[in-house]
Amino acid sequence: MWEPGTLLQDDETQELFYVLSEPAPWWFGGGELLWLPSLEAATAMGLSAKDIRPVPSASLANLPKASLFTHPETFAPLTPSPPSPGSFWFPPGLAIFWETDPAKWWPRLDVPGMTLLNGARVTEIRGWLVYVAPNVNDPCGQDCWHLWIAPDPVWLDRIGVDWATFVKLGDLFNRSDAGTPPPLPGSSADETAFAAVPVIEMEPTGWPTTCWPYTAPPAAHPSDWTVPITFQGCTGVWPFRPDHDSVDTEIILQPGDYVRVVGSIVTDEPHTTGPGAWTLGLPQHDQFNPARWTEIHPFDLIQRITDPGQSVLLYGMAVIASAGPFDWGGKDQSCTATFKAPPRPAAPNAKLVVREFVGPETNVTSIRDGNLTNTGAAITIGPDSATVHIAVHGEPFGGTNGQFKGIYLLSWEVKADISYLFPLLLDDDVTG
């Protein structure tokens, strides 16, 4: 009915809607009309008052509307709405920090979600908080308040992620805050063999102060951002206090809380985490550098919701063998790690199931010891755990690396008991 990119205004309610190029995902309410909280939000994404097209309220009334802020169960728009989303003001393209490359953060267009007019890819992640910083990490006081989440694989299955690509290598190696979970036993000290629970770093964004040294700040913060936070002499203005629930702001967030997080999903440079060989010689800011990690940056909503329990557990393994120019025999590396199963259900016939997803970072021809076809790892299932083993070989004299990345989902399968459908055999029938 309307061209994508059109800015509509309901002539009765004065609400603004942006016409998307494709319907929003169901967890944002569906529909091709994205609700905008204000004209300043539209302006932040490059629109202006002259772009507004007034339309009769009746013509909008029965059309499905999308919003970044929805109810966690019904996915109807939240009322009242939380403060304006930072993703409208701070898309990945603004991250032209101290290096010459055009971007520090790249949007993760491969993750199910919605792409905004400014290029930000927004989605919703649910999971368990593993770390909540006690204060701002940045001396300028307006950015870098770190929170970390262990994503819930049940939710990720529900929104349809590609497991082979969703977990980045950096989501395994990045443990830069002291409160994040350590690597699992079986990992090597040099991290060329590594097993861990994947985690995602999350950072909200406040309005940059004059201390912001890297790029020109917006002329003003959104008018409904009203939370000043002062740290080391600098004051930033935030949409909400980052260590609090953004819907019920009285709730102080703690590790272990189950939360839903809505925001801009990006990859960040790998910094110095993980073995350097995993960069494959690419610059840190190259979006195709496989060692990059995932962030929700900024996040626009964080809400503590009912914990559904852990019926599926998520793990990852990364192994690399990189021979030097004088390694005439090549280089070998292996990893063996045991992954704990989720709590066993009460059913006596429960069976532990392991799903393996081999990532595109893997050089399958380099696998020397894995499953029967050497296309994945060897998996041994025990009573309440699974042991995963892989060995790879790097070619001599600095040749092709041995590389493997595997993602593992552990869950219990309960088969229905149908024995009552069959007649019982008497003893004399069995023995004759």
C-alpha positions as CSV (number, residue, x, y, z in Angstrom):
1,M,0.0,0.0,0.0
2,W,2.9,2.4,0.9
3,E,6.4,2.4,-0.4
4,P,9.1,1.1,2.1
5,G,10.7,4.1,3.8
6,T,7.5,6.1,4.0
7,L,7.0,8.0,7.3
8,L,3.3,7.9,8.2
9,Q,1.4,9.8,10.9
10,D,-2.0,8.8,12.2
11,D,-4.1,12.0,11.8
12,E,-6.0,11.3,15.1
13,T,-3.4,9.9,17.5
14,Q,-0.4,11.6,15.9
15,E,1.6,8.4,16.2
16,L,4.4,7.9,13.7
17,F,5.1,4.7,11.8
18,Y,7.9,3.8,9.4
19,V,7.1,1.5,6.5
20,L,9.5,-1.5,6.6
21,S,10.7,-3.2,3.4
22,E,9.5,-6.6,4.8
23,P,7.3,-7.6,7.8
24,A,8.9,-7.5,11.2
25,P,9.5,-10.8,13.0
26,W,6.7,-12.1,15.2
27,W,8.5,-11.2,18.4
28,F,8.4,-7.5,17.4
29,G,4.6,-7.9,16.7
30,G,4.9,-8.5,13.0
31,G,3.6,-6.2,10.3
32,E,5.3,-3.7,8.0
33,L,4.6,-0.6,10.1
34,L,7.3,0.1,12.7
35,W,6.1,2.4,15.6
36,L,8.4,5.3,16.3
37,P,8.3,6.9,19.7
38,S,8.8,10.5,18.4
39,L,9.8,12.7,15.5
40,E,13.3,13.0,17.0
41,A,13.6,9.2,16.7
42,A,12.7,9.5,13.0
43,T,15.2,12.3,12.6
44,A,17.9,10.2,14.2
45,M,17.5,7.7,11.4
46,G,17.7,10.3,8.7
47,L,14.0,11.3,8.3
48,S,12.5,14.6,9.0
49,A,9.2,16.4,9.4
50,K,8.9,17.1,5.7
51,D,8.8,13.4,5.1
52,I,5.7,12.9,7.2
53,R,2.6,11.7,5.3
54,P,-0.6,12.1,7.3
55,V,-3.0,9.2,6.8
56,P,-6.6,8.7,8.2
57,S,-6.6,6.8,11.4
58,A,-9.2,4.3,10.0
59,S,-6.8,3.2,7.3
60,L,-4.2,2.2,10.0
61,A,-6.5,0.8,12.6
62,N,-6.6,-2.8,11.4
63,L,-3.0,-3.1,10.2
64,P,-0.5,-5.0,12.4
65,K,2.0,-2.8,14.0
66,A,5.6,-3.6,14.9
67,S,7.5,-2.2,17.9
68,L,10.9,-2.8,19.4
69,F,9.1,-2.9,22.8
70,T,6.7,-5.8,23.1
71,H,5.2,-7.9,25.9
72,P,7.3,-11.0,26.6
73,E,4.4,-13.4,26.1
74,T,1.8,-11.8,23.9
75,F,4.2,-9.7,21.9
76,A,1.7,-6.8,21.9
77,P,3.3,-3.3,22.2
78,L,4.4,-2.4,25.7
79,T,2.4,0.4,27.3
80,P,3.8,2.7,28.5
81,S,6.8,2.3,26.3
82,P,10.3,2.4,27.7
83,P,12.6,5.3,26.7
84,S,13.5,5.8,23.1
85,P,15.8,3.0,21.8
86,G,19.5,3.9,21.4
87,S,19.6,1.7,18.3
88,F,17.9,4.6,16.5
89,W,20.7,7.0,17.5
90,F,23.8,4.8,17.5
91,P,23.9,2.3,14.6
92,P,27.0,0.4,13.8
93,G,28.1,2.8,11.1
94,L,28.9,5.5,13.6
95,A,31.7,3.4,15.1
96,I,34.6,5.1,13.2
97,F,36.9,5.0,16.2
98,W,40.7,5.5,16.2
99,E,41.6,3.3,13.2
100,T,41.2,4.1,9.5
101,D,38.8,1.3,8.8
102,P,35.2,2.5,8.3
103,A,33.6,0.5,11.1
104,K,34.5,-1.1,14.4
105,W,31.1,-2.8,14.8
106,W,29.3,-4.7,12.0
107,P,25.6,-5.6,12.1
108,R,24.8,-9.3,12.2
109,L,22.5,-9.5,9.3
110,D,22.6,-13.3,9.5
111,V,20.7,-13.3,12.8
112,P,16.9,-13.3,12.6
113,G,15.6,-9.9,13.4
114,M,14.7,-6.5,11.8
115,T,17.0,-4.1,10.0
116,L,16.3,-0.4,10.7
117,L,16.6,2.4,8.2
118,N,20.0,3.4,9.7
119,G,21.4,-0.1,9.2
120,A,21.1,-1.4,12.7
121,R,20.0,-5.1,13.0
122,V,17.8,-5.4,16.0
123,T,16.7,-8.7,17.6
124,E,15.7,-10.2,21.0
125,I,18.0,-12.5,22.9
126,R,16.9,-14.3,26.1
127,G,19.1,-16.1,28.6
128,W,20.8,-16.0,32.0
129,L,22.9,-13.1,33.1
130,V,26.4,-14.2,34.1
131,Y,27.9,-10.9,34.9
132,V,26.6,-7.4,35.7
133,A,29.3,-4.6,36.1
134,P,28.9,-2.5,39.3
135,N,29.5,0.7,37.5
136,V,30.5,2.4,34.2
137,N,33.6,0.9,32.7
138,D,34.5,4.0,30.7
139,P,36.1,6.9,32.5
140,C,34.0,9.3,30.4
141,G,30.9,8.0,32.1
142,Q,28.5,7.5,29.2
143,D,29.3,4.2,27.7
144,C,30.8,0.7,28.3
145,W,28.7,-0.6,31.1
146,H,29.2,-4.3,30.7
147,L,26.7,-7.0,31.1
148,W,27.1,-10.6,29.9
149,I,24.4,-13.2,29.0
150,A,24.6,-16.9,28.4
151,P,21.9,-17.2,25.7
152,D,19.0,-19.6,26.1
153,P,19.2,-22.2,23.2
154,V,15.5,-22.9,23.5
155,W,14.7,-19.2,22.6
156,L,17.3,-19.2,19.9
157,D,15.8,-22.3,18.4
158,R,12.4,-20.6,18.6
159,I,13.5,-17.5,16.6
160,G,15.3,-19.7,14.1
161,V,19.1,-19.0,14.4
162,D,21.6,-21.0,12.3
163,W,23.5,-22.8,14.9
164,A,26.6,-23.3,12.7
165,T,27.1,-19.6,12.3
166,F,25.3,-17.9,15.3
167,V,28.1,-18.6,17.9
168,K,31.2,-16.8,16.8
169,L,34.7,-17.9,17.9
170,G,35.0,-14.7,20.0
171,D,31.8,-15.8,21.9
172,L,33.9,-18.6,23.2
173,F,37.2,-16.8,23.7
174,N,36.0,-13.5,25.0
175,R,36.2,-13.7,28.8
176,S,37.4,-10.1,29.4
177,D,35.4,-9.4,32.5
178,A,36.4,-11.2,35.7
179,G,32.8,-12.4,36.4
180,T,32.4,-14.3,33.1
181,P,32.5,-18.2,33.3
182,P,36.0,-19.7,32.7
183,P,36.9,-22.1,29.9
184,L,36.1,-25.8,30.5
185,P,38.7,-28.4,31.5
186,G,40.4,-29.7,28.4
187,S,41.2,-26.3,27.1
188,S,44.9,-25.5,26.6
189,A,46.8,-22.7,28.2
190,D,47.5,-21.1,24.8
191,E,43.8,-21.4,23.8
192,T,44.5,-23.3,20.6
193,A,42.3,-26.0,22.1
194,F,39.3,-24.4,23.7
195,A,35.9,-25.4,25.1
196,A,33.4,-23.1,26.8
197,V,29.9,-22.0,27.4
198,P,29.3,-19.3,24.8
199,V,28.5,-15.8,26.2
200,I,27.5,-12.5,24.6
201,E,28.7,-9.1,25.8
202,M,26.0,-6.4,26.1
203,E,26.5,-2.7,26.4
204,P,23.9,0.1,26.5
205,T,24.8,3.5,25.2
206,G,24.3,6.8,27.0
207,W,24.5,10.2,25.4
208,P,28.2,11.1,24.8
209,T,29.5,13.9,26.9
210,T,32.3,16.3,25.9
211,C,34.7,13.6,27.1
212,W,33.7,11.5,24.1
213,P,36.9,11.7,22.1
214,Y,36.4,9.6,19.0
215,T,33.4,10.8,16.9
216,A,31.0,13.8,16.9
217,P,28.2,13.2,19.4
218,P,24.6,13.8,18.5
219,A,23.4,17.4,19.1
220,A,21.3,16.3,22.0
221,H,20.3,13.2,23.8
222,P,16.7,11.9,23.3
223,S,14.3,14.0,25.4
224,D,13.1,11.0,27.3
225,W,16.6,9.9,28.4
226,T,16.6,11.3,31.9
227,V,19.0,9.2,34.0
228,P,22.3,11.0,34.7
229,I,25.2,8.9,35.9
230,T,28.5,10.5,37.0
231,F,31.7,8.4,37.0
232,Q,35.2,9.7,37.5
233,G,34.1,13.3,37.0
234,C,32.1,12.8,33.8
235,T,28.3,12.7,33.6
236,G,26.4,10.8,30.9
237,V,22.7,10.8,30.3
238,W,21.2,7.3,29.9
239,P,17.8,5.9,29.0
240,F,17.8,3.8,32.1
241,R,20.3,2.6,34.7
242,P,22.0,-0.3,32.9
243,D,22.2,-2.6,36.0
244,H,18.4,-2.2,36.5
245,D,15.4,-3.7,34.7
246,S,14.4,-1.1,32.0
247,V,10.7,-1.8,32.4
248,D,10.4,-2.1,36.2
249,T,13.3,0.2,37.1
250,E,13.1,-0.8,40.8
251,I,14.5,-4.3,40.0
252,I,18.3,-4.5,40.4
253,L,19.7,-7.1,38.0
254,Q,21.9,-9.9,39.4
255,P,23.9,-12.8,37.8
256,G,21.5,-15.7,37.4
257,D,18.5,-13.6,36.4
258,Y,16.7,-14.8,33.3
259,V,16.2,-11.8,31.1
260,R,15.1,-10.7,27.6
261,V,17.3,-8.2,25.8
262,V,16.3,-6.2,22.8
263,G,18.9,-4.2,20.8
264,S,21.4,-3.9,18.0
265,I,23.3,-7.1,17.4
266,V,26.8,-6.6,16.0
267,T,30.2,-8.2,15.9
268,D,33.1,-6.4,17.6
269,E,36.8,-6.7,16.9
270,P,38.5,-9.6,18.6
271,H,40.9,-7.3,20.5
272,T,43.6,-9.7,21.8
273,T,41.3,-12.6,22.8
274,G,42.0,-16.1,21.5
275,P,44.9,-17.4,19.4
276,G,46.1,-14.9,16.8
277,A,46.0,-17.7,14.2
278,W,42.2,-17.5,14.2
279,T,42.3,-14.0,12.6
280,L,43.6,-15.6,9.4
281,G,45.7,-12.5,8.9
282,L,42.7,-10.2,8.5
283,P,42.5,-6.8,10.2
284,Q,40.6,-6.6,13.4
285,H,37.9,-4.4,11.9
286,D,37.3,-6.7,8.9
287,Q,33.8,-8.0,9.2
288,F,34.9,-11.3,7.8
289,N,37.6,-11.8,10.5
290,P,36.4,-15.1,12.1
291,A,37.8,-14.3,15.5
292,R,35.3,-11.4,16.1
293,W,32.7,-11.7,18.9
294,T,29.0,-10.9,19.2
295,E,27.6,-7.9,21.2
296,I,24.2,-6.4,21.8
297,H,25.4,-2.8,21.5
298,P,23.4,-0.8,22.3
299,F,20.7,-2.7,24.1
300,D,17.4,-0.9,24.2
301,L,15.4,-3.0,26.7
302,I,16.4,-5.5,29.4
303,Q,13.6,-7.1,31.4
304,R,13.8,-9.8,34.0
305,I,11.1,-12.5,33.2
306,T,10.2,-15.9,34.6
307,D,13.0,-18.4,34.4
308,P,11.9,-21.3,32.2
309,G,14.7,-23.6,33.5
310,Q,17.5,-25.1,31.5
311,S,16.1,-27.9,29.4
312,V,18.9,-27.5,26.8
313,L,22.5,-26.6,27.5
314,L,24.8,-24.9,24.9
315,Y,28.5,-25.5,24.5
316,G,31.2,-24.7,22.0
317,M,34.7,-26.1,21.0
318,A,37.4,-24.5,18.9
319,V,40.7,-26.1,17.9
320,I,43.4,-24.7,15.6
321,A,46.8,-26.1,14.6
322,S,49.0,-23.6,12.8
323,A,52.5,-24.8,11.7
324,G,55.4,-22.4,11.5
325,P,57.7,-22.0,8.5
326,F,60.2,-24.5,10.0
327,D,57.7,-27.1,11.2
328,W,58.5,-29.8,8.6
329,G,56.1,-32.3,10.2
330,G,53.2,-29.9,10.5
331,K,51.3,-29.1,13.7
332,D,48.8,-31.2,15.6
333,Q,46.3,-30.1,18.2
334,S,43.4,-31.8,19.9
335,C,40.7,-31.1,22.5
336,T,38.7,-33.4,24.7
337,A,36.1,-31.9,27.0
338,T,33.1,-33.2,28.9
339,F,29.8,-31.3,28.7
340,K,27.4,-31.6,31.5
341,A,23.8,-32.5,30.7
342,P,20.8,-30.4,31.8
343,P,18.8,-31.8,34.8
344,R,17.5,-35.2,34.0
345,P,13.7,-35.4,33.8
346,A,11.8,-37.8,36.1
347,A,10.8,-40.1,33.3
348,P,12.7,-43.4,33.5
349,N,13.1,-43.7,29.8
350,A,14.8,-40.4,29.3
351,K,17.7,-40.4,26.8
352,L,20.5,-37.8,26.5
353,V,20.7,-36.4,23.0
354,V,23.5,-34.3,21.6
355,R,23.1,-32.1,18.5
356,E,26.4,-31.1,16.8
357,F,26.7,-28.2,14.4
358,V,30.1,-27.9,12.6
359,G,30.9,-24.3,11.8
360,P,32.1,-22.8,8.5
361,E,35.4,-22.0,10.2
362,T,36.2,-25.7,10.1
363,N,38.7,-27.2,7.6
364,V,37.1,-30.6,7.4
365,T,40.1,-32.1,5.5
366,S,42.3,-31.3,8.5
367,I,40.4,-33.5,10.9
368,R,42.5,-36.5,11.9
369,D,40.5,-37.9,14.8
370,G,36.8,-37.4,15.1
371,N,33.6,-39.2,14.2
372,L,33.6,-42.2,11.9
373,T,33.7,-40.1,8.8
374,N,36.0,-37.4,10.2
375,T,33.4,-34.7,9.4
376,G,32.8,-33.8,13.1
377,A,33.9,-34.7,16.6
378,A,33.8,-38.0,18.3
379,I,31.0,-37.9,20.9
380,T,30.7,-40.3,23.8
381,I,27.5,-40.1,25.7
382,G,27.5,-41.0,29.4
383,P,24.8,-41.1,32.1
384,D,24.7,-37.4,32.6
385,S,27.2,-35.9,30.3
386,A,28.8,-36.1,26.8
387,T,32.5,-36.2,26.1
388,V,33.6,-34.5,22.8
389,H,36.9,-35.2,21.2
390,I,38.5,-33.7,18.0
391,A,42.1,-33.6,16.6
392,V,43.2,-31.6,13.7
393,H,46.5,-31.2,11.7
394,G,48.1,-28.1,10.3
395,E,50.1,-28.5,7.1
396,P,53.9,-28.2,7.3
397,F,55.9,-25.1,6.6
398,G,53.1,-22.7,7.4
399,G,50.6,-24.4,5.2
400,T,46.9,-24.7,5.6
401,N,45.8,-24.6,9.2
402,G,44.0,-27.4,11.0
403,Q,40.7,-25.8,12.1
404,F,37.6,-26.9,13.8
405,K,34.6,-25.2,15.4
406,G,31.7,-27.2,16.8
407,I,28.6,-26.1,18.6
408,Y,26.8,-28.6,20.9
409,L,23.2,-28.7,22.3
410,L,22.5,-31.2,25.1
411,S,19.0,-32.2,26.0
412,W,16.9,-35.1,27.1
413,E,14.5,-37.0,24.9
414,V,11.6,-38.7,26.6
415,K,9.9,-41.3,24.5
416,A,6.3,-42.2,25.3
417,D,5.8,-45.5,27.1
418,I,3.6,-47.6,24.7
419,S,4.2,-51.0,26.4
420,Y,0.5,-51.0,27.6
421,L,-0.5,-51.4,23.9
422,F,1.0,-54.9,23.7
423,P,-0.4,-58.0,25.5
424,L,1.7,-59.4,28.3
425,L,3.4,-62.6,27.5
426,L,2.9,-65.4,30.1
427,D,5.9,-67.4,31.3
428,D,4.8,-70.6,29.5
429,D,4.4,-68.6,26.3
430,V,8.0,-67.5,26.5
431,T,9.5,-70.9,27.4
432,G,7.2,-73.0,25.4
